Amino acid sequence: MPSLHISRAASNGAAPLDFTLYVPAGFGSLAGAKIPNVEETDDPGRIFTAHFAGGQEVW
């Protein structure tokens, strides 16, 4: 179950990975918990892009 995995990783103090995935507003949480490495945006140019290495690489 993905939400259980996310909850355990966050509560165990897992270090965040060096990337950010941009999603539409309202999709940045699961079961009421913020999803690590996910940021909500209204910018259509960023939605469903991933930024790695502090934004140096964009997919």
C-alpha positions as a printed Julia matrix, in Angstrom:
59×3 Matrix{Float64}:
  0.0    0.0     0.0
  1.74   3.23   -1.15
  0.32   5.42    1.61
  1.72   3.11    4.29
  5.18   3.17    2.69
  5.14   6.98    2.47
  3.99   7.28    6.09
  6.7    4.94    7.36
  9.47   6.64    5.37
  8.44  10.08    6.61
  8.0    9.03   10.24
 11.34   7.19   10.31
 13.14  10.36    9.28
 14.17   9.13    5.85
 16.33  11.68    4.09
 14.55  13.27    1.13
 15.88  12.4    -2.3
 17.34  15.19   -4.43
 14.41  15.72   -6.77
 11.09  17.51   -6.9
  8.07  16.31   -8.86
  5.57  19.04   -9.7
  1.89  18.1    -9.75
 -1.38  20.01  -10.17
 -2.85  21.69   -7.09
 -4.67  19.17   -4.92
 -2.42  16.21   -5.79
  0.43  16.82   -3.35
 -0.9   14.65   -0.54
 -2.12  11.11    0.01
 -4.52  10.17    2.79
 -3.99  13.62    4.3
 -0.18  13.38    4.4
  2.12  15.49    2.21
  3.98  13.34   -0.29
  7.76  13.76    0.02
  9.5   15.36   -2.97
  6.17  16.48   -4.46
  5.2   20.12   -4.86
  1.87  21.43   -6.05
  1.89  24.09   -8.76
 -0.52  26.03  -10.95
  2.23  26.63  -13.52
  1.28  24.57  -16.61
  4.93  24.51  -17.7
  5.97  22.69  -14.52
  3.09  20.23  -14.04
  4.36  16.64  -14.31
  8.0   17.67  -14.59
 10.73  16.44  -12.27
 13.69  18.6   -11.25
 16.88  16.82  -10.16
 20.19  18.0    -8.67
 18.77  21.2    -7.27
 16.98  22.03  -10.52
 20.0   21.52  -12.79
 18.32  18.66  -14.67
 14.67  18.79  -15.71
 12.61  15.94  -17.11
